[in-house]
Amino acid sequence: LRSGGDMLFLTGLLSGSGTITAPYLTAVNSIIAPGGGDRIGTLTVNGDVIMASGSSLFIDAQRGGADRLTVNGLLTLSQGDSGGRPSVVFNKPTGGPAPRHGETYTIASATGGVTGTFGTVY
């Protein structure tokens, strides 16, 4: 998916695997779910991503792998004046083996760096 300008998600769901190209992708009160529902995959964004208050990153994780958000730009996890930071939500795909104790996964990366932190982990 390619945009000639900035992309704004003001409530809704952005899911699936593939590549989005936009100067800025901003999610407010929205869900970003790489891979799609109940399947593991990678969503790549060529541009900066801002996850503002009320937004969530949904990650499916199972033994040996997890969803990944790859940003070719800066990933900003908004810190909001009222503490409205984005959250991250973990799920085990149906029928997949549960992650084992000690397994680690990279669920988000950004070539321009990551600023901020997730407010809540579910």
Buried (B, 14 or more C-beta within 10 A) or exposed (E): EEEEEEBBBEEEBBBBBEEBBBEBBBBBBBBBBBBBEEBBBBBBBBBBBBBBBBBBBBBBBBEEBBBBBBBBBBBBBBBBEEEBBBBBBBBBBEEBEEBEEEEEBEBBEBEBEBEBEBBEEE
